[in-house]
Amino acid sequence: MNAETDRNAAREPLIEFRNAGYRLLNGQGILHNLTLTVSRGETLALLGRSGAGKTTALKLINRMLDPSDGQVLVEDKETTSWNAIALRRHIGYVIQDVGLFPHFTIEQNVSLVPRLERWPAERTQARVKELFDLVDLDFDKFAKRHPHELSGGQRQRVGIARALAADPPILLMDEPFGALDPLTRGDLQREFQKLQQRLGKTIVMVTHDVGESLLLASRIALLEDGKLIGVYSPPEFLAAKEPVAAAYITNFRMYEEAERANEHH
């Protein structure tokens, strides 16, 4: 594959929203006319306050919801044409509270999708050990433990390992580090950034954290009241004049200044 082919593959749209909307049964609109493309290998942050439509957009990708209007496509195929289970196994999903099965060991949690896919036991075991290494957890120490025996940061690592278990091309992350204390969150964000550089997955991440968006995303899609305000690279977002984007940046800079002031005291 030559360099030009590599670049074209990287620009290939893996996920597309075409005037996609979602309404509740009572007719209330949650997401309106979303048109957005996510290219192979990029990390897109869906940024916005609570109720902006971020998680709804995420759930349209893995068919936890079907669009009321428009289309959502994954790999050039409408989500409504995919078998829902096949689609979800094609997509890793990481959520804030991790959602690990409490009665499963950590090893059983991580190996869940390969076992459902009926991978041979030897291949599953090799993949699980590889994933423990990938998220920097000691297999001998943690494999036989249960989720309640781990810290929040360790459980989040397990959640990421489980989402990556069957090597899906797409990873969806809903406030993945939101429940962690600031120091653990910062450590995991930096580790995840390195992991993404190694793996090159296509990632859509829901967040209300501007700093997280600027650190981890190649592009930021800003949502407000169920509508797309704009799509920015991190430098474009920092310089944005659009009022909603500018308000986020003002608050972010005030927070940074307060943090720096606290460090000096």
C-alpha positions in Angstrom: 0.0 0.0 0.0 1.6 3.3 -1.0 1.4 6.6 1.0 -1.5 8.0 -1.1 -3.5 4.8 -0.6 -2.8 5.0 3.1 -4.1 8.6 3.2 -7.2 7.7 1.3 -7.9 4.8 3.6 -7.5 7.1 6.6 -10.0 9.6 5.1 -12.5 6.8 4.3 -15.8 7.5 6.2 -16.5 4.6 8.6 -19.5 6.2 10.3 -21.9 8.7 8.7 -24.9 10.6 10.0 -27.1 11.9 7.2 -29.8 14.3 8.5 -30.2 11.9 11.4 -32.8 12.7 14.0 -34.3 11.0 17.0 -37.6 11.7 18.7 -39.2 10.2 21.8 -42.6 8.4 21.4 -44.3 11.6 22.6 -42.8 13.5 19.7 -40.1 15.4 21.6 -37.0 15.8 19.5 -33.7 14.8 21.1 -31.5 15.0 18.1 -32.2 17.1 14.9 -30.8 16.8 11.4 -27.3 15.6 12.4 -25.0 15.4 9.4 -21.5 14.3 10.3 -18.8 11.9 9.1 -16.3 10.0 11.1 -13.2 8.9 9.2 -11.3 5.7 9.7 -8.7 6.0 12.5 -9.9 9.4 13.9 -11.1 10.2 17.4 -14.2 12.4 17.3 -15.3 14.0 20.6 -19.1 14.7 20.9 -18.9 17.7 23.2 -21.9 19.3 24.9 -23.8 19.8 28.1 -26.3 17.3 29.5 -29.3 16.9 27.2 -27.4 18.1 24.1 -28.0 14.8 22.3 -24.5 13.3 22.6 -25.3 9.9 24.1 -28.3 9.6 21.7 -26.0 10.1 18.8 -23.6 7.5 20.2 -26.5 5.0 20.6 -27.6 5.5 17.0 -24.2 4.1 15.9 -24.5 0.7 17.6 -28.3 0.5 17.1 -29.2 0.8 20.7 -31.5 3.3 19.1 -32.8 3.6 15.5 -33.1 7.0 13.9 -36.6 8.6 13.7 -35.4 10.6 10.7 -32.5 10.4 8.2 -29.9 7.7 8.2 -26.9 6.4 10.2 -24.4 4.3 8.3 -21.5 2.1 9.5 -19.1 1.0 6.8 -21.4 2.2 4.1 -24.4 0.2 5.4 -27.4 1.7 7.2 -27.5 0.6 10.8 -31.1 -0.5 10.3 -29.8 -3.0 7.7 -27.3 -4.5 10.1 -28.2 -7.4 12.4 -28.1 -5.5 15.8 -26.0 -8.2 17.5 -23.5 -8.4 14.7 -23.2 -4.6 14.6 -22.6 -4.4 18.4 -19.9 -7.1 18.3 -18.3 -5.1 15.5 -18.1 -2.1 17.9 -16.4 -1.8 21.3 -18.4 0.1 23.9 -17.0 1.8 27.0 -19.3 3.5 29.5 -18.7 5.6 32.6 -19.6 3.0 35.2 -17.9 0.3 33.1 -20.8 -2.2 33.4 -18.6 -5.2 34.3 -20.5 -8.3 35.4 -20.0 -8.5 39.2 -20.1 -12.3 39.5 -17.6 -12.8 36.7 -13.8 -12.7 37.3 -11.8 -10.0 35.5 -10.6 -12.7 33.1 -14.2 -13.8 32.4 -15.3 -10.2 31.8 -12.5 -9.5 29.3 -13.0 -12.7 27.5 -16.8 -12.4 27.2 -17.1 -11.4 23.5 -14.4 -13.8 22.2 -16.3 -16.6 24.0 -19.6 -15.4 22.5 -17.9 -15.5 19.1 -16.8 -19.1 19.9 -13.1 -18.4 19.6 -11.0 -21.4 20.4 -10.0 -21.5 24.1 -6.3 -21.1 23.3 -6.8 -18.1 21.1 -9.1 -16.5 23.7 -6.6 -17.0 26.5 -3.8 -15.5 24.4 -5.9 -12.5 23.5 -6.9 -11.9 27.2 -3.3 -11.9 28.3 -2.4 -9.5 25.4 -5.2 -7.2 26.6 -4.1 -7.2 30.2 -0.6 -6.1 29.0 -2.2 -3.5 26.7 -4.0 -1.8 29.6 -1.2 -2.3 32.0 -2.8 -4.8 34.4 -0.8 -7.7 35.8 -2.6 -10.9 34.6 -1.4 -13.1 37.5 -2.5 -10.5 40.0 -5.9 -9.5 38.6 -7.3 -12.3 36.4 -9.1 -14.2 39.2 -10.3 -11.1 41.1 -13.8 -9.8 40.8 -14.8 -6.2 39.9 -15.5 -5.1 43.5 -11.9 -6.0 44.4 -10.5 -3.3 42.0 -10.2 0.4 42.2 -12.2 2.7 39.9 -9.2 3.3 37.6 -8.5 -0.5 37.4 -12.1 -1.2 36.6 -12.0 1.4 33.8 -8.9 -0.3 32.4 -10.8 -3.6 32.4 -13.7 -1.9 30.7 -11.4 -0.7 27.9 -9.8 -4.2 27.6 -13.2 -5.8 27.3 -14.3 -3.4 24.6 -11.2 -4.1 22.6 -11.3 -7.9 23.1 -12.5 -9.0 19.6 -10.4 -6.2 18.0 -13.4 -4.2 16.7 -12.6 -1.4 14.2 -14.8 1.1 16.1 -14.8 2.1 19.8 -17.6 4.1 21.4 -16.9 5.8 24.7 -19.6 7.5 26.8 -18.0 9.7 29.5 -15.3 7.0 29.9 -13.3 8.8 32.6 -16.0 11.0 34.1 -16.5 9.0 37.4 -12.8 9.0 38.3 -10.9 11.4 40.6 -8.9 14.1 38.7 -5.5 12.5 39.1 -6.6 9.0 38.0 -8.6 10.6 35.2 -5.6 12.5 33.9 -3.3 9.4 34.1 -5.8 7.2 32.2 -6.4 9.9 29.6 -2.7 10.1 28.8 -2.4 6.3 28.7 -5.4 6.1 26.5 -3.9 8.7 24.1 -0.8 6.4 23.8 -3.0 3.4 23.3 -5.0 5.0 20.5 -1.7 6.0 18.7 -0.7 2.4 18.8 -4.1 0.9 17.8 -5.5 3.4 15.3 -9.1 2.6 16.1 -12.0 4.8 15.0 -13.3 6.3 18.2 -16.4 8.4 19.0 -16.3 9.7 22.5 -19.0 11.5 24.4 -17.7 14.1 26.9 -18.6 17.4 28.5 -14.9 18.0 29.4 -13.2 20.5 27.1 -9.7 19.5 28.3 -10.4 15.9 27.5 -11.7 16.8 24.0 -8.6 18.9 23.3 -6.2 16.2 24.6 -7.8 13.1 23.0 -9.8 14.1 19.9 -8.6 14.8 16.3 -11.9 16.7 15.9 -14.6 18.1 18.2 -18.3 18.1 17.3 -20.1 20.6 19.5 -23.8 19.8 20.2 -26.3 22.1 21.8 -30.1 21.4 22.3 -29.8 18.4 19.9 -28.3 20.3 17.1 -24.7 20.3 15.7 -23.2 23.8 16.3 -19.9 23.0 14.5 -17.0 20.6 13.9 -13.5 21.8 14.8 -9.9 20.6 15.1 -8.6 21.3 18.6 -6.7 24.5 17.4 -9.9 25.7 15.6 -12.0 25.1 18.7 -9.6 27.1 20.8 -9.9 30.0 18.3 -13.7 29.7 17.7 -15.8 32.8 17.7 -19.1 31.0 17.6 -20.8 32.0 20.9 -21.4 28.5 22.4 -17.8 27.3 21.5 -16.3 30.6 22.8 -18.2 30.2 26.1 -16.7 26.7 26.6 -13.2 28.0 25.9 -13.7 31.0 28.3 -14.8 28.6 31.1 -11.9 26.2 30.3 -9.3 29.0 30.5 -10.8 30.3 33.8 -10.7 26.7 35.2 -7.0 26.4 34.1 -6.1 29.7 35.7 -7.8 28.7 38.9 -5.9 25.3 38.9 -2.6 27.2 38.4 -3.4 29.6 41.2 -4.1 26.6 43.5 -0.8 25.1 42.6 1.1 28.2 43.7 -0.6 28.4 47.1 
